[in-house]
Amino acid sequence: MSTAIRSAGGEGEVLTFELSRARFVLQPSDSFMSNAIEIVRSFYDALGRGDVPAVLASLHEKLEWTEAERFPYYSGTWHSPQEVLDKLFVPLSRDWDGFSAKAHEFIADGGRVVSLGTYAGKSKATGKSMTSPFAHVWTVRDGKLAKFNMYTDTAKVLEALKH
């Protein structure tokens, strides 16, 4: 079994493959793993630009999106891009100034991609700022984001929202 690790830099990126007793560093090609990473990276790029149509277009029509339990917007697993918009993006824009999710590392194994990054934002209600590291686990299918699971320190987010 091999796992590819890719940093968020630009040109000259390398993939690192770790096998039980060997490590190989290769330039990325048009492999399925590189493509899956690019699909996930494009999601974060669109999110950072505030390009909601592009964000929603990147999501599979048969989506499984699950926020971390105890995250303020958790309500089970959502099954459509519209649910993600209504139950996550609308409340985030209502409750936060400058909320961001910036991924800085991508780890892929076939169509599964783990992105590591940081949430940041300032609560409109309390004026408190927060940052919290995250891990997102994605599944890419048919060139779209089909599954999402989020892991973060929900207490940091809730603390910023509480008066």
Salt bridges, closest charged atoms under 4 A:
GLU13 OE1 - ARG6 NH2 2.59
GLU13 OE2 - ARG41 NH2 3.14
GLU18 OE2 - ARG23 NE 3.39
GLU38 OE2 - ARG6 NH1 3.14
GLU38 OE2 - ARG41 NE 3.64
ASP51 OD2 - ARG49 NH2 3.34
GLU83 OE2 - LYS87 NZ 3.04
ASP95 OD1 - ARG94 NE 2.71
ASP142 OD2 - HIS60 NE2 3.00
